[in-house]
Amino acid sequence: MIDFEVKPLNRAFKLIRIKPQMLIKMKEVVPDVYYIGVNDHLTKLFEGLWPIPEGVSYNSYVVKGEKTALIETVKIPFIDEFLKKVEEVTSFDIDYIILNHIEPDHSSSLPRLLEKVPNATIYCSKKAEGMLDSLYGITENIHVVEEGEKLDLGGRELVFYMDPLVHWPETMITYDTKDKILFSCDAFGSYKALDFGLFHDECDPDIYYEETIRYFSNIIAKYVKYVKKAMEKLAGLDIKIIAPAHGLIWRKNPQRIIDLYIHLSDRMAIPGVVVIWGSMYGNTAKVVNHVVEGIKEAGLPVKVLNFSADHLSYLIKETWKYKGVILGFPTYDGGPFLNTSYYLHLIKRKDLKERIVGFFGSSMWSGRALKQAADQVQELDWEVVEPLLEFKGSPTDEVLEQAKQLGKAVAERVKSS
């Protein structure tokens, strides 16, 4: 089993304070291939949904042969920084613009870029062609790419592979045959700005590893069957470097990030338990430590999160990561606590299957909330560990002991699985 636990950060990393104006310098990936992306420390919610307290990068690349191709652009608020880098590397002498993905964080600088390079030919998939018109009114100088098509730059060749629904239907991947670089678009990407280095061997990659898992579970997870198809398609390629649209470039050991994606797309999980709880008046909260005690007695790692204090982005990520899940929440309006209901909705939407789960929570006059939640997760082939520990009002000593046994039972079931 792959271990993707994060190592503790060393003290030097913890003391660094990143300012929003910190920029990534243009950098050579290999001779004649350049990184010209930007850091975003201004956006608070990626896609307007997912918190990025440590920012995110928008990665763009220039590939030079006798002709020059630019792969991806950046989000429009960073257009001035981006154009300076484009000019520095190319003097705006660009023959091709490769659009692996049309989502605006990849493409919204395109209209401004075309003002500088109006004769450049845009390479994109068939579905992307219509999206270019819808988003930007761009209809000219577009070349629609076919599966496996090659672009000869003169001394360097690019090959295009369709990658639909990872995570939009128009997505494709670009492969450089000379230096074996996979420009992988959103695949193998992560949250977190590139403040500690561009390449995974320039920094401690573990500080990005957890953010890769969170990015996958938030953005890519719903489309895991398409991720698996893409991985199978690319399995025969000799990949020396993975250059994604967000996050680190993997150049010395790309297999590590490939293995993680295989692991995540198979919905595999490490043997541990995440406890996620919420409480209105403190009654459900009184049980949490006893559940955790039972898990620890069984000898498994445990992560504790709160439905009211922790963003759903992190709840989804930890549920994707751990095999065992214990949910604690009170009854509200005759059903699960509202934040719990939204969590259950997203877990179903992300199609996360095959977890082992236990439930506990307080109620007063209605006893349906835990059963309703259990019925929902069983639709995803989650195994529910009985009994559902529902109690009236404040927990008694007997309930607290049952809570400890619930934690232990879920942990033991995880170990045996």
HELIX and SHEET records of a PDB file:
HELIX    1   1 ARG A   11  LEU A   15  1                                   5    
HELIX    2   2 ILE A   76  PHE A   78  5                                   3    
HELIX    3   3 ILE A   79  THR A   90  1                                  12    
HELIX    4   4 PRO A  104  SER A  107  1                                   4    
HELIX    5   5 LEU A  110  LYS A  116  1                                   7    
HELIX    6   6 LYS A  126  TYR A  136  1                                  11    
HELIX    7   7 HIS A  200  GLU A  202  5                                   3    
HELIX    8   8 ASP A  206  TYR A  215  1                                  10    
HELIX    9   9 PHE A  216  ILE A  220  3                                   5    
HELIX   10  10 ALA A  221  TYR A  223  5                                   3    
HELIX   11  11 VAL A  224  LEU A  234  1                                  11    
HELIX   12  12 PRO A  254  SER A  265  1                                  12    
HELIX   13  13 ALA A  285  GLU A  297  1                                  13    
HELIX   14  14 LEU A  312  LYS A  321  1                                  10    
HELIX   15  15 LEU A  338  ARG A  349  1                                  12    
HELIX   16  16 ALA A  369  GLN A  378  1                                  10    
HELIX   17  17 ASP A  397  SER A  416  1                                  20    
SHEET    1   A 7 LYS A  27  VAL A  30  0                                        
SHEET    2   A 7 VAL A  33  TYR A  35 -1                                        
SHEET    3   A 7 TYR A  61  LYS A  64 -1                                        
SHEET    4   A 7 THR A  68  ILE A  71 -1                                        
SHEET    5   A 7 TYR A  96  ILE A  98  1                                        
SHEET    6   A 7 THR A 121  CYS A 124  1                                        
SHEET    7   A 7 ILE A 142  VAL A 144  1                                        
SHEET    1   B 2 VAL A  38  ASP A  40  0                                        
SHEET    2   B 2 VAL A  56  TYR A  58 -1                                        
SHEET    1   C 2 LEU A  45  PHE A  46  0                                        
SHEET    2   C 2 TRP A  50  PRO A  51 -1                                        
SHEET    1   D 5 LYS A 150  ASP A 152  0                                        
SHEET    2   D 5 GLU A 157  MET A 162 -1                                        
SHEET    3   D 5 MET A 172  ASP A 176 -1                                        
SHEET    4   D 5 ILE A 181  CYS A 185 -1                                        
SHEET    5   D 5 ILE A 241  PRO A 244  1                                        
SHEET    1   E 5 VAL A 302  ASN A 306  0                                        
SHEET    2   E 5 ILE A 270  TRP A 277  1                                        
SHEET    3   E 5 TYR A 322  GLY A 328  1                                        
SHEET    4   E 5 ILE A 356  SER A 363  1                                        
SHEET    5   E 5 GLU A 383  VAL A 384  1                                        
SHEET    1   F 5 VAL A 302  ASN A 306  0                                        
SHEET    2   F 5 ILE A 270  TRP A 277  1                                        
SHEET    3   F 5 TYR A 322  GLY A 328  1                                        
SHEET    4   F 5 ILE A 356  SER A 363  1                                        
SHEET    5   F 5 LEU A 389  LYS A 392  1                                        
SHEET    1   G 2 THR A 331  TYR A 332  0                                        
SHEET    2   G 2 GLY A 335  PRO A 336 -1                                        
END                                                                             
